[in-house]
Every structure is written in C-alpha cells, then in structure tokens.
C-alpha cells in the first residue's frame, strides 16, 4: 500500500505525522520525503545515509554548424528556454522543462540533449525504516525530476509512506500520483480550512481516497470538522495542543518516543486507512456490478 501524507499549507505537522507513522508500522516500511525543496524528515529519523545519486534533467544543446536558425525550436518552447537570433541560439537551461519537443521538431537534427545536474537523491536506513529523500539544488526551479527520482525507489515495495510537499501545486500532484490513500493534515483555523479545501479538490481530481487529521484540534473553531462532515470526509485522528509535543519537535524528537501512547494511536490510524481503503474498494466493485447496490 502507498499512503501519501499531504497538506494544503505548510506548518500543519505533515512531516511529524509521516515520520511517526513510519516508526509505528509493525513491518518494514519505505518512507520517501518528496519535499525536495525543504526536506526535513531526516532531522527526526536521523537515518544513516548509505547512497547518494545525482539527478539530471535533459536540456538542449545546439550544434550551430547544422542549425539554420529557422526558429522552430523557440516556437514550440512554452517556457521561452530557447531564443533564436539572426546568427546564434541562446539556451536558458534554468527555464527548460526537459520535454524534448525542440529536439524532435528540429528539421536539421541540430539539437541534442545533455544532462544538467539539478539535485541529488539520498538513501539510508534507521531500524525497520528504509528512507529516501531528494535535495533540489538551490536556485533550481523544477523539483519534478527530483521527486520522480525519489519515487523510483518505490519499485514494488509492499508498504510505502510519501511525505508530500506542502500546498497544491505541480510537485504535490507528482508526489500523490499512484497513491492508494492520502492523509490530509490540517489545523482548525480559517487558513487551515481554506487550504484544506484546495487539497481536497486535488485528491478528488486524482481520484485518491482520503481522510483528514486535525492537528492542534483544541484551538481555533469547529469549521474544519463541519466541512469534513458536510463533505463526508472521515476525520481519522485529532491531535490536541500539547506542550510536550512542541518541546519534542523543537528537539527533533519523535512523538512516539516521548509519548509512547501515541504509537498505538498511529497504529490505529493505519488500521483505519486499511479499513477505509477496503470499504471503498468493495463499494467500487458493487457499483460496477450493480449501481443501485452501491448507495
């Protein structure tokens, strides 16, 4: 099973949930930190890194001996990564999305692709947790290739947790694709509700079953609970404001180590996810066989 942990905004406790879930699973687990612009799961897990692999994206290289400066390569580029002048071609690698369209379209075969390093993927272990995260180079604008390189390590693993980037932009979508279930972490505030709605829209568009965890559940108001009830989204866990949790976080400690009772709570959360996924699969089968029985 592949479970992603996401949030509509940063600072809701998404990584805290992901790392504590990983340490609560009673079987080997693969944790992928896909927040490649600001990875921080390793600060809590402290894995021993055993392998580092560079990540490249393909960018065009122009052979100006073949180039006729027809401009077709710049016409196809939606990101203005190629500019064709009268007697030269300028390539802006930081703008290139590596789609390869210019290479395919060039009538003279004057364009080849070369790799431009944009980050690294690091892999390691801590206990029964296999850990992988990506690091996008500072100044790079495209986290997608690094996230995809991180996700290649899924490779048929039986139990995978994905710590997604915050928000609802393209890096989040790339991370969530292929998930069997998504846990959305939010907080009971107007901002939390607003961004939760955006995140719910994303997972629904992707047709990923989902549930909600409300962090710091005893502050703010009840609008998040009301929204989840209205939208029939299960609230799978509520974590109260607790100074001990905040102090543990500030020291880079795991909740399940400081407050052992939370280990059982996270295990029950995983049981809820499995149960919810099974129920939705059963409903889907009923709908296929007889739509009237699925109501």
ABEGO torsion letter per residue (X at the ends): XBBBBBBABBGAGAAAAAAAAAAABABBBBBBBABAABBAAAAAAGBBBABBBBBBBBBBBBBAAABAGAGAAAAABAAGABBBBAABBBBBAAABAGAGAAAAABAAGABBBBBBBAEBBBBBBBEABBBBBBBBBBGBABAAAAAAAAAAAAGGBABBBBBBBBEABAAAAAAABGBABBBBBBBBBAAAAAAAAAAAAAAAAAGBBBBBBBBGAABEBAAAAAAAAAAGBBBABBBBBBAAAAAAAAAGBBAAAABAAAAAAAAAAAAAAAAAAAAAAAAAAAAAABAAAAX
